[in-house]
Amino acid sequence: MTEDRTRERVSMGIEHLENAIEYSHRGRSQFFDPENPDTQRLVEGELRKAYEALNRLGDPFYNSNPSIPREEIARVRQLLTHDYADADPGVIWRIVTQEAPPLLRRLLKAKTPIRPD
């Protein structure tokens, strides 16, 4: 993967995590409101896009950034992409409120490895 493509995917992951976290600021009651599922759908969609972009980063990125939890990213991506019908809204809420913010902070500090010529 090229350095530009890696940066693009990291940037996409950051942008979508920021969006998901912003939507979660509408509050827990709005997220779990069965009469208005829009917030939950928006959060899930943004998380899905973020974790898909991050899951596609290669070994050089993860080797350069060992604090970024690759296995956890893959697990969440699997849940959001393939097991979404079974995804408990409580789990999604925990991901966006507890797991996504520290991941976002790590990504904002991440190094993008430079390929040797």
SULZI-V453027 format. One record per backbone hydrogen bond with DSSP energy under -1.0 kcal/mol. CO is the residue of the C=O (numbers start at 1). NH is the residue of the N-H. E is the energy in kcal/mol with one decimal. If there is no record, write none. Layout:
# SULZI-V453027
CO NH E
CO NH E
This chain:
# SULZI-V453027
2 6 -2.3
3 7 -2.5
4 8 -2.4
5 9 -2.4
6 10 -2.6
7 11 -2.7
8 12 -2.5
9 13 -2.6
10 14 -2.6
11 15 -2.7
12 16 -2.5
13 17 -2.2
14 18 -2.8
15 19 -2.1
16 20 -2.4
17 21 -2.7
18 22 -2.5
19 23 -2.6
20 24 -2.0
23 26 -1.7
24 27 -2.0
27 31 -2.1
28 32 -2.3
33 36 -1.0
37 41 -2.4
38 42 -2.8
39 43 -2.7
40 44 -2.6
41 45 -2.6
42 46 -2.4
43 47 -2.7
44 48 -2.6
45 49 -2.1
46 50 -2.4
47 51 -3.0
48 52 -1.9
49 53 -2.2
50 54 -2.4
51 55 -2.0
54 57 -1.3
58 62 -1.8
59 63 -3.2
60 64 -1.7
65 68 -2.0
68 70 -1.5
69 73 -2.4
70 74 -2.4
71 75 -2.2
72 76 -2.6
73 77 -2.6
74 78 -2.2
75 79 -2.1
76 80 -2.8
77 81 -2.5
78 82 -2.3
78 83 -1.6
83 86 -1.7
88 92 -1.9
89 93 -2.6
90 94 -2.1
91 95 -2.5
92 96 -2.5
93 97 -2.2
94 98 -2.8
94 99 -1.2
95 100 -3.2
99 103 -1.7
100 104 -3.0
101 105 -2.1
102 106 -2.1
103 107 -2.5
104 108 -2.3
107 110 -1.1
